[in-house]
């Protein structure tokens, strides 16, 4: 694959290649589940129509592909919308030669003309409002009746209504992505923008995803004449999901599909409106809190939920997502979600929100519990996000409550709504759907940064929502002598809870972990503290290690670079591969 920088290191290449061969094989080899297991991929594309391509597409009598390009260029220079018609005809006329490219093993002028003309058809079709991403294109050529190019879609989890806007993938530079995953082949890589909102939508305002466009002729060329019924389909614009379709067999010729799976993520990083400081200092403002899905929910695919850390957001995960989605079996077996939360508020509250969100998603998409993969969730948390994840897999008992209160919870005096909110933060059991957690640079024992001058100043600048202070004031007034200094001084910020001497953080080290959950640690050691303590610059190695971890991976990186370091990506791939093996083993044993 071509990359925009040095590319992924040998470790990741070896891991991805080995795991791809072991678990899935080539892009189009589906993983066969054991009897009774959910389907490996619910979005497998149907084969495209393969009728014999026309050897000559009549435009105007005697107009060749070369002549069509000449006329298109002249019309384009005059800003005449007819340029779209002529470029489209050049594409259709070039098609037969493109189909024999594999047999002649030559990337000749016809191949180049086809792709250049297809690119122009798309760009100018959109510019002149001639091309509609959902219904296609109407062609008007002198000497022939008006005909149509229709749109087909293959391999997507998205619906036709989600194809709201198109743009060329090549127009978006790699930007902040260290690795740009693209391959040459048949077709033009695109970015599709989904902008529609639906009820219980987990996709946000605008969602980009990759596609590859291939335009081919349809029907008998003899029909393209002045007597042809208006509206006759003369061409088909096939849109393929490059995450799931890697090659096509058309007319006995196997063609690799061009793909650029990184372009949508580069677009997100380029256009994102990011204000992590605002979200930190003013919890409840900025980006909406909640869960976001990269694609529509897909039954039979295991969710991987990514939880960001302090002074961060869901965009932190874009580089890792970019690398994971470049591995075929990830797209076949997993669906990736992100969880956004205000990092200034106490992470006990954020953990309670995540527990509720996971219940809500299950109630919406699997209310009868018929999809066993939804009970195999993998949580991946970076920094404080690891602590939020940890609170999804532990039993609270009275441990956390006893760190802040001297009286049993049943004696708490509070209105029902306040009482319920407090209970959800301090009393919980593991989320049963979560079966594995990966901690990346997680400060289980606190962070040196939280106790530094910067941390103290940062904590002092956080302003909690007024209603939060009102609730705490009401609780303190109604329950004198019940709460200790942890709460009497005000709502603790996330930084307060990350201090090594925080009673709540110390209480978390005592919480029993669900024995059905396997945990893994990825520990940074690239930036030692000034006293020589091995660390990632923010979290010491000792703090990032967990005594119950099934595996540990030490990465020579700083705290902020850990999530997308090539060694981290390789370790995440290894863990997800191990998870699949265990899940499939359970299916084989338990299913009849």
C-alpha positions as CSV (number, residue, x, y, z in Angstrom):
1,X,0.0,0.0,0.0
2,X,1.1,3.6,-0.6
3,X,1.5,5.7,2.5
4,X,2.0,9.4,3.0
5,X,4.9,9.1,5.4
6,X,7.3,6.3,6.5
7,X,4.2,4.1,6.9
8,X,3.4,1.6,9.5
9,X,6.4,-0.2,11.0
10,X,7.5,-3.7,10.5
11,X,5.7,-4.8,13.7
12,X,2.3,-3.7,12.5
13,X,2.8,-5.0,8.9
14,X,3.7,-8.4,10.3
15,X,0.9,-8.4,12.7
16,X,-1.7,-7.2,10.2
17,X,-0.5,-9.7,7.6
18,X,-0.3,-12.6,9.9
19,X,-3.7,-11.9,11.5
20,X,-5.4,-11.3,8.1
21,X,-4.1,-14.6,6.8
22,X,-5.0,-16.5,9.9
23,X,-8.5,-15.1,10.5
24,X,-9.8,-13.9,7.2
25,X,-7.4,-14.3,4.3
26,X,-8.0,-12.0,1.4
27,X,-10.3,-9.0,1.4
28,X,-13.2,-11.0,0.0
29,X,-12.8,-14.2,2.1
30,X,-15.6,-14.2,4.7
31,X,-15.0,-15.7,8.2
32,X,-17.3,-18.7,8.5
33,X,-18.9,-18.8,12.0
34,X,-19.5,-22.0,13.8
35,X,-23.0,-23.4,13.4
36,X,-25.5,-21.2,15.2
37,X,-23.1,-18.2,15.3
38,X,-24.1,-14.9,13.9
39,X,-23.2,-14.1,10.3
40,X,-19.7,-12.9,9.9
41,X,-20.7,-10.0,7.7
42,X,-24.2,-8.8,7.1
43,X,-23.3,-6.4,4.4
44,X,-21.7,-8.6,1.8
45,X,-22.2,-7.0,-1.6
46,X,-24.2,-8.8,-4.3
47,X,-22.3,-9.4,-7.5
48,X,-22.7,-6.6,-10.0
49,X,-24.4,-7.2,-13.3
50,X,-21.9,-8.8,-15.7
51,X,-23.6,-8.6,-19.1
52,X,-21.2,-8.5,-22.0
53,X,-19.9,-4.9,-22.3
54,X,-20.6,-3.1,-25.5
55,X,-17.8,-3.0,-28.0
56,X,-19.0,0.4,-29.3
57,X,-21.2,2.9,-27.6
58,X,-23.0,5.2,-30.0
59,X,-22.9,8.8,-29.0
60,X,-23.3,10.8,-32.1
61,X,-22.5,8.8,-35.2
62,X,-18.7,8.3,-35.5
63,X,-17.8,10.1,-32.2
64,X,-14.9,8.2,-30.7
65,X,-13.7,8.3,-27.1
66,X,-10.9,10.6,-28.1
67,X,-13.2,13.0,-29.9
68,X,-15.6,13.0,-26.9
69,X,-12.8,14.1,-24.7
70,X,-11.9,16.9,-27.1
71,X,-15.5,18.1,-27.2
72,X,-15.7,17.8,-23.4
73,X,-12.6,19.8,-22.9
74,X,-13.8,22.6,-25.2
75,X,-17.2,22.7,-23.4
76,X,-15.4,22.7,-20.0
77,X,-13.4,25.7,-21.0
78,X,-16.6,27.5,-21.9
79,X,-18.2,26.4,-18.6
80,X,-20.8,24.7,-20.6
81,X,-22.7,21.9,-18.6
82,X,-22.5,19.8,-21.8
83,X,-19.0,18.9,-20.8
84,X,-20.5,16.4,-18.4
85,X,-22.3,14.6,-21.2
86,X,-19.2,14.3,-23.4
87,X,-16.9,13.2,-20.5
88,X,-19.5,10.5,-19.6
89,X,-19.6,9.3,-23.2
90,X,-15.8,9.2,-23.2
91,X,-16.0,6.9,-20.2
92,X,-18.5,4.6,-21.8
93,X,-16.5,4.4,-25.1
94,X,-13.3,3.6,-23.2
95,X,-14.9,0.8,-21.2
96,X,-14.2,-2.1,-23.6
97,X,-10.5,-1.3,-23.7
98,X,-10.4,-1.1,-20.0
99,X,-11.8,-4.5,-19.7
100,X,-9.0,-6.0,-21.7
101,X,-6.3,-4.2,-19.8
102,X,-5.6,-7.3,-17.6
103,X,-5.2,-9.5,-20.6
104,X,-2.8,-7.1,-22.4
105,X,-1.1,-6.3,-19.1
106,X,-0.7,-2.7,-20.2
107,X,-1.9,0.5,-18.5
108,X,-2.5,2.1,-21.9
109,X,-4.0,5.4,-22.9
110,X,-7.5,3.9,-22.7
111,X,-7.1,3.1,-19.0
112,X,-5.9,6.7,-18.3
113,X,-8.6,8.2,-20.5
114,X,-11.3,6.2,-18.7
115,X,-10.2,7.3,-15.3
116,X,-9.5,10.9,-16.2
117,X,-12.9,11.2,-17.9
118,X,-14.7,9.5,-15.0
119,X,-13.1,11.9,-12.6
120,X,-14.2,14.8,-14.7
121,X,-17.7,13.4,-15.0
122,X,-18.0,13.2,-11.2
123,X,-16.4,16.6,-10.5
124,X,-18.2,18.6,-13.2
125,X,-21.4,16.6,-12.7
126,X,-21.5,17.8,-9.1
127,X,-20.4,21.3,-10.0
128,X,-23.1,21.8,-12.6
129,X,-25.7,20.0,-10.4
130,X,-26.1,17.3,-13.1
131,X,-25.0,14.3,-10.9
132,X,-27.2,13.3,-8.0
133,X,-25.5,10.8,-5.6
134,X,-28.7,8.9,-5.2
135,X,-30.5,9.0,-8.5
136,X,-27.7,9.4,-11.0
137,X,-27.2,11.5,-14.1
138,X,-29.3,12.5,-17.2
139,X,-27.2,12.6,-20.4
140,X,-28.0,14.8,-23.3
141,X,-26.1,14.2,-26.5
142,X,-26.9,15.8,-29.9
143,X,-28.2,13.2,-32.3
144,X,-29.4,10.8,-29.5
145,X,-32.4,10.7,-27.3
146,X,-31.9,11.8,-23.6
147,X,-30.7,8.8,-21.7
148,X,-29.8,8.0,-18.1
149,X,-26.9,6.8,-15.9
150,X,-28.3,5.1,-12.8
151,X,-26.5,4.4,-9.5
152,X,-26.0,1.0,-7.9
153,X,-24.4,0.5,-4.5
154,X,-22.5,-2.6,-3.3
155,X,-21.1,-3.6,0.1
156,X,-22.2,-0.7,2.2
157,X,-23.9,-0.8,5.6
158,X,-25.4,2.6,4.7
159,X,-28.7,3.1,3.0
160,X,-29.2,4.9,-0.4
161,X,-30.6,7.9,1.5
162,X,-27.2,8.3,3.3
163,X,-25.4,9.2,0.0
164,X,-25.9,12.9,0.4
165,X,-22.7,14.5,-1.0
166,X,-19.7,13.3,-3.0
167,X,-16.2,14.5,-3.3
168,X,-12.9,13.2,-4.6
169,X,-10.7,11.4,-2.1
170,X,-7.7,12.7,-3.9
171,X,-8.6,16.3,-3.1
172,X,-8.0,15.6,0.7
173,X,-4.3,15.5,1.7
174,X,-3.2,13.0,4.3
175,X,-2.6,15.9,6.7
176,X,-2.3,14.7,10.3
177,X,-2.5,11.1,9.4
178,X,0.8,9.3,9.8
179,X,-0.3,6.5,7.5
180,X,-2.5,6.9,4.5
181,X,-4.0,3.7,3.2
182,X,-4.6,3.6,-0.5
183,X,-4.2,1.3,-3.5
184,X,-4.5,1.7,-7.3
185,X,-7.1,-0.1,-9.4
186,X,-10.3,0.2,-11.3
187,X,-12.4,3.2,-10.4
188,X,-12.2,6.6,-8.7
189,X,-11.9,6.8,-4.9
190,X,-14.5,9.1,-3.3
191,X,-15.6,10.4,0.0
192,X,-19.4,10.2,0.6
193,X,-20.9,12.6,3.2
194,X,-24.0,11.6,5.1
195,X,-25.8,14.6,6.4
196,X,-29.3,13.3,7.3
197,X,-30.5,12.8,10.8
198,X,-32.7,9.9,11.9
199,X,-34.5,9.0,15.2
200,X,-32.0,7.6,17.7
201,X,-29.2,8.5,15.4
202,X,-25.7,7.6,16.7
203,X,-23.8,9.2,13.8
204,X,-23.7,12.9,14.5
205,X,-24.2,15.8,12.2
206,X,-22.0,14.7,9.3
207,X,-20.5,11.3,8.7
208,X,-17.9,10.7,5.9
209,X,-17.2,7.3,4.5
210,X,-15.2,5.8,1.6
211,X,-16.5,4.7,-1.8
212,X,-15.1,3.8,-5.2
213,X,-16.9,4.8,-8.4
214,X,-17.0,2.6,-11.5
215,X,-19.0,3.8,-14.6
216,X,-19.9,1.1,-17.2
217,X,-22.2,0.9,-20.2
218,X,-25.5,-0.9,-20.1
219,X,-27.7,-2.4,-22.8
220,X,-27.2,-2.7,-26.6
221,X,-25.5,0.3,-28.3
222,X,-28.0,0.1,-31.1
223,X,-30.6,1.5,-28.7
224,X,-28.7,4.8,-28.4
225,X,-30.2,6.7,-31.2
226,X,-32.7,9.5,-31.8
227,X,-35.5,6.9,-31.7
228,X,-34.5,5.5,-28.3
229,X,-37.2,6.0,-25.6
230,X,-36.2,9.0,-23.4
231,X,-34.9,7.9,-20.1
232,X,-33.4,4.6,-21.3
233,X,-30.5,3.5,-19.1
234,X,-27.3,3.9,-21.0
235,X,-24.8,3.6,-18.1
236,X,-24.5,2.4,-14.6
237,X,-22.5,4.2,-11.9
238,X,-21.5,1.4,-9.5
239,X,-20.4,2.6,-6.0
240,X,-18.4,0.1,-4.0
241,X,-17.4,0.0,-0.4
242,X,-13.6,-0.3,-0.6
243,X,-13.5,-1.7,3.0
244,X,-15.3,-4.8,1.9
245,X,-14.8,-5.1,-1.9
246,X,-11.2,-5.4,-3.1
247,X,-11.7,-6.8,-6.6
248,X,-14.3,-7.3,-9.3
249,X,-14.8,-9.9,-12.0
250,X,-16.4,-8.4,-15.0
251,X,-16.6,-10.1,-18.4
252,X,-14.1,-12.7,-17.2
253,X,-11.6,-10.0,-16.3
254,X,-10.6,-9.7,-12.6
255,X,-9.8,-6.1,-11.8
256,X,-8.5,-4.8,-8.4
257,X,-10.7,-2.0,-7.1
258,X,-9.0,1.3,-6.4
259,X,-9.4,2.4,-2.8
260,X,-8.5,5.1,-0.4
261,X,-9.8,4.2,3.0
262,X,-8.0,6.9,4.8
263,X,-9.4,9.9,3.0
264,X,-12.6,10.2,5.1
265,X,-10.5,10.3,8.3
266,X,-8.1,12.9,6.8
267,X,-11.2,15.0,6.0
268,X,-12.5,14.7,9.6
269,X,-9.1,15.8,11.0
270,X,-9.0,18.7,8.5
271,X,-12.5,20.0,9.1
272,X,-13.1,19.2,12.8
273,X,-14.1,21.9,15.2
274,X,-12.1,21.0,18.2
275,X,-12.1,22.9,21.5
276,X,-10.9,20.4,24.2
277,X,-10.1,23.2,26.6
278,X,-13.6,24.6,26.5
279,X,-15.1,21.1,27.1
280,X,-12.7,20.7,30.0
281,X,-13.1,24.0,31.7
282,X,-16.9,24.1,31.0
283,X,-18.2,20.6,31.3
284,X,-21.5,20.2,29.5
285,X,-20.5,22.6,26.6
286,X,-19.1,21.8,23.3
287,X,-19.4,18.4,21.5
288,X,-22.5,16.4,22.4
289,X,-22.0,13.7,25.1
290,X,-22.7,10.2,24.0
291,X,-21.8,7.3,21.8
292,X,-21.1,7.6,18.1
293,X,-21.0,4.7,15.5
294,X,-18.7,4.8,12.5
295,X,-21.4,2.9,10.5
296,X,-25.0,1.9,11.1
297,X,-25.4,-0.8,13.7
298,X,-24.6,-4.3,12.2
299,X,-25.9,-7.4,13.8
300,X,-23.3,-10.1,14.2
301,X,-20.4,-7.7,14.6
302,X,-18.6,-7.3,17.9
303,X,-18.6,-3.6,19.2
304,X,-15.2,-2.0,20.0
305,X,-15.9,1.1,22.1
306,X,-13.1,3.7,22.3
307,X,-13.0,6.0,25.3
308,X,-10.7,9.1,25.2
309,X,-8.8,10.6,28.0
310,X,-8.4,13.9,29.8
311,X,-8.3,17.1,27.7
312,X,-9.2,15.0,24.7
313,X,-12.1,13.9,22.6
314,X,-13.3,11.2,20.1
315,X,-11.0,12.6,17.4
316,X,-8.0,11.3,19.4
317,X,-8.9,7.9,18.0
318,X,-9.0,8.8,14.3
319,X,-5.4,7.6,13.6
320,X,-6.0,4.3,15.3
321,X,-9.3,3.8,13.6
322,X,-7.6,4.6,10.3
323,X,-5.1,1.8,10.8
324,X,-7.6,-0.7,12.2
325,X,-10.0,-0.2,9.3
326,X,-7.2,-1.0,6.8
327,X,-7.2,-4.6,8.1
328,X,-9.9,-6.6,6.3
329,X,-11.0,-8.9,9.2
330,X,-11.6,-5.9,11.5
331,X,-14.3,-4.7,9.1
332,X,-15.7,-8.2,8.7
333,X,-16.0,-9.0,12.4
334,X,-16.0,-5.7,14.4
335,X,-17.9,-2.5,14.5
336,X,-16.2,0.5,16.0
337,X,-17.9,3.0,18.3
338,X,-16.5,6.1,20.2
339,X,-17.7,7.5,23.5
340,X,-17.5,11.3,24.1
341,X,-17.8,12.9,27.5
342,X,-16.8,16.2,29.2
343,X,-13.3,15.5,30.7
344,X,-13.6,18.2,33.4
345,X,-16.4,16.5,35.3
346,X,-15.7,13.7,37.8
347,X,-15.1,10.5,35.8
348,X,-17.5,8.7,38.2
349,X,-20.3,10.6,36.4
350,X,-18.9,9.9,33.0
351,X,-18.7,6.2,33.8
352,X,-22.3,6.2,34.9
353,X,-23.2,7.9,31.6
354,X,-21.4,5.2,29.6
355,X,-23.2,2.4,31.5
356,X,-26.5,4.0,30.6
357,X,-25.5,4.5,27.0
358,X,-24.5,0.9,26.6
359,X,-27.9,-0.2,28.0
360,X,-29.7,2.2,25.7
361,X,-27.9,0.9,22.6
362,X,-28.7,-2.7,23.6
363,X,-32.4,-1.7,24.1
364,X,-32.6,-0.1,20.7
365,X,-30.8,-2.7,18.5
366,X,-31.0,-6.0,20.4
367,X,-33.9,-5.7,22.8
368,X,-34.6,-9.5,22.7
369,X,-31.0,-10.4,23.2
370,X,-30.8,-12.5,20.0
371,X,-27.3,-11.2,18.9
372,X,-24.7,-12.9,21.1
373,X,-21.9,-10.7,19.7
374,X,-23.4,-7.7,21.6
375,X,-22.4,-9.5,24.7
376,X,-18.7,-9.5,23.7
377,X,-18.0,-5.8,23.8
378,X,-14.3,-4.7,23.9
379,X,-13.5,-1.4,25.7
380,X,-10.4,0.5,24.8
381,X,-9.6,3.5,27.1
382,X,-6.7,5.9,26.9
383,X,-5.5,7.7,30.0
384,X,-8.5,8.7,32.1
385,X,-10.7,6.9,29.6
386,X,-9.2,3.7,31.0
387,X,-10.6,4.6,34.4
388,X,-14.0,5.3,32.9
389,X,-13.7,1.8,31.2
390,X,-12.6,0.2,34.4
391,X,-15.7,1.3,36.1
392,X,-17.7,-0.7,33.5
393,X,-16.1,-4.0,34.6
394,X,-16.0,-3.7,38.4
395,X,-18.2,-4.3,41.4
396,X,-18.6,-1.2,43.6
397,X,-20.1,-2.7,46.7
398,X,-19.9,0.0,49.4
399,X,-16.2,0.7,48.6
400,X,-16.5,4.1,46.8
401,X,-19.3,5.3,49.0
402,X,-17.3,4.7,52.1
403,X,-14.6,6.9,50.7
404,X,-16.8,10.0,50.8
405,X,-19.5,9.3,53.4
406,X,-19.6,8.2,57.0
407,X,-23.2,7.0,57.0
408,X,-24.8,4.2,54.9
409,X,-26.4,5.2,51.7
410,X,-30.0,4.3,52.8
411,X,-29.8,7.1,55.4
412,X,-29.1,9.7,52.7
413,X,-31.7,12.4,52.7
414,X,-32.4,13.7,49.2
415,X,-35.2,14.0,46.6
416,X,-35.7,10.9,44.6
417,X,-34.1,12.3,41.4
418,X,-30.9,13.4,43.3
419,X,-30.8,10.2,45.2
420,X,-30.9,8.2,42.0
421,X,-28.2,10.2,40.4
422,X,-25.9,9.7,43.4
423,X,-26.6,6.0,43.6
424,X,-25.7,5.5,39.9
425,X,-22.3,7.0,40.4
426,X,-21.3,5.1,43.6
427,X,-23.2,1.8,43.3
428,X,-23.0,-0.4,40.3
429,X,-22.2,-3.8,39.0
430,X,-20.2,-4.7,35.9
431,X,-21.8,-4.1,32.5
432,X,-22.5,-7.7,31.5
433,X,-22.0,-7.1,27.8
434,X,-18.3,-6.1,28.3
435,X,-15.9,-9.0,28.1
436,X,-12.6,-7.4,27.5
437,X,-10.9,-4.1,28.4
438,X,-7.6,-2.5,27.1
439,X,-6.0,0.2,29.2
440,X,-3.6,2.5,27.3
441,X,-1.5,4.8,29.5
442,X,-4.2,4.5,32.3
443,X,-3.2,6.1,35.7
444,X,-4.6,3.4,38.0
445,X,-2.5,4.8,40.8
446,X,-2.9,8.5,39.8
447,X,-0.9,10.8,37.7
448,X,2.1,13.0,38.6
449,X,0.7,15.7,36.3
450,X,-2.5,16.0,38.5
451,X,-0.4,16.8,41.5
452,X,1.9,19.3,39.6
453,X,1.4,23.1,39.5
454,X,-0.2,22.8,36.1
455,X,-2.6,20.2,37.4
456,X,-3.6,22.3,40.4
457,X,-4.1,25.4,38.3
458,X,-6.1,23.5,35.7
459,X,-8.4,22.0,38.4
460,X,-9.0,25.5,39.8
461,X,-10.2,26.8,36.5
462,X,-12.8,24.1,35.9
463,X,-16.3,25.5,36.3
464,X,-19.0,22.8,36.8
465,X,-22.6,23.5,35.7
466,X,-24.5,25.5,38.2
467,X,-27.1,22.8,38.7
468,X,-24.3,20.4,39.8
469,X,-23.3,22.8,42.6
470,X,-26.9,23.3,43.6
471,X,-27.4,19.6,44.0
472,X,-24.2,19.2,46.1
473,X,-25.2,22.2,48.3
474,X,-28.6,20.6,48.8
475,X,-27.1,17.3,49.8
476,X,-24.6,18.8,52.2
477,X,-27.3,20.9,53.8
478,X,-29.7,18.0,54.2
479,X,-27.0,15.6,55.4
480,X,-24.7,17.4,57.9
481,X,-21.7,15.5,59.0
482,X,-22.3,12.7,56.5
483,X,-19.8,13.6,53.8
484,X,-16.0,14.0,54.3
485,X,-13.7,16.7,52.9
486,X,-13.7,15.0,49.4
487,X,-17.1,16.5,48.8
488,X,-17.4,19.2,51.4
489,X,-14.9,21.3,49.4
490,X,-17.1,21.2,46.3
491,X,-17.5,18.9,43.3
492,X,-14.1,17.3,42.7
493,X,-12.9,17.7,39.1
494,X,-11.4,14.9,37.1
495,X,-7.9,16.2,37.9
496,X,-8.7,16.0,41.7
497,X,-9.7,12.4,41.2
498,X,-6.4,11.6,39.4
499,X,-4.2,12.6,42.3
500,X,-2.5,9.7,43.9
501,X,-3.9,10.6,47.4
502,X,-7.5,10.8,46.1
503,X,-9.7,8.6,48.3
504,X,-11.9,7.7,45.4
505,X,-9.0,6.7,43.2
506,X,-7.6,4.6,46.1
507,X,-11.0,3.0,46.5
508,X,-11.0,2.1,42.8
509,X,-7.9,0.0,43.3
510,X,-9.9,-2.2,45.6
511,X,-12.9,-2.8,43.3
512,X,-13.2,-6.4,42.2
513,X,-13.1,-7.0,38.5
514,X,-15.7,-9.2,36.8
515,X,-13.9,-12.6,36.4
516,X,-15.5,-13.0,33.0
517,X,-13.5,-10.0,31.7
518,X,-9.9,-10.2,30.4
519,X,-7.9,-7.0,30.7
520,X,-4.8,-5.8,28.9
521,X,-2.3,-3.0,29.6
522,X,-0.4,-0.9,27.1
523,X,2.2,1.1,29.0
524,X,4.2,4.0,27.7
525,X,7.9,4.4,28.8
526,X,9.1,7.0,26.2
527,X,9.3,10.0,28.5
528,X,10.8,9.5,32.0
529,X,10.0,11.9,34.8
530,X,12.7,14.4,35.8
531,X,13.8,12.1,38.7
532,X,14.4,9.2,36.3
533,X,11.1,7.4,37.0
534,X,10.1,5.3,33.9
535,X,7.0,7.0,32.5
536,X,5.3,8.4,29.4
537,X,5.6,11.9,30.6
538,X,2.3,12.0,32.4
539,X,1.7,8.5,33.9
540,X,4.4,6.4,35.5
541,X,4.9,2.8,34.4
542,X,4.0,1.6,37.8
543,X,0.7,3.5,37.7
544,X,-0.1,2.3,34.2
545,X,0.4,-1.4,35.0
546,X,-2.5,-3.4,36.4
547,X,-1.9,-6.5,38.5
548,X,-4.8,-8.4,36.9
549,X,-3.7,-7.8,33.3
550,X,-3.6,-10.9,31.0
551,X,-0.9,-9.1,29.0
552,X,1.3,-6.1,29.1
553,X,2.9,-4.2,26.2
554,X,5.6,-1.6,26.8
555,X,5.7,1.1,24.1
556,X,8.5,3.7,23.7
557,X,6.2,6.7,23.3
558,X,4.9,9.7,25.1
559,X,1.5,9.8,26.7
560,X,-0.2,11.7,23.9
561,X,1.4,9.6,21.2
562,X,0.4,6.2,22.7
563,X,-3.0,5.7,21.1
564,X,-1.7,5.7,17.5
565,X,1.9,4.5,17.9
566,X,2.6,1.6,15.6
567,X,3.4,-0.7,18.5
568,X,0.0,0.2,20.1
569,X,-1.8,-0.6,16.8
570,X,-0.1,-3.9,16.5
571,X,-1.0,-4.8,20.1
572,X,-4.6,-3.8,19.7
573,X,-4.8,-6.0,16.6
574,X,-3.3,-8.9,18.5
575,X,-5.8,-8.5,21.3
576,X,-8.7,-8.2,19.0
577,X,-7.6,-11.3,17.1
578,X,-7.3,-13.2,20.4
579,X,-10.8,-12.0,21.3
580,X,-12.2,-13.4,18.1
581,X,-10.6,-16.8,18.6
582,X,-12.1,-17.0,22.1
583,X,-15.5,-15.8,21.0
584,X,-15.6,-18.3,18.1
585,X,-14.4,-21.1,20.4
586,X,-17.4,-20.4,22.7
587,X,-19.8,-20.5,19.7
588,X,-18.4,-23.8,18.6
589,X,-18.8,-25.3,22.1
590,X,-22.1,-23.8,23.1
591,X,-24.1,-23.8,19.8
592,X,-25.9,-27.0,18.7
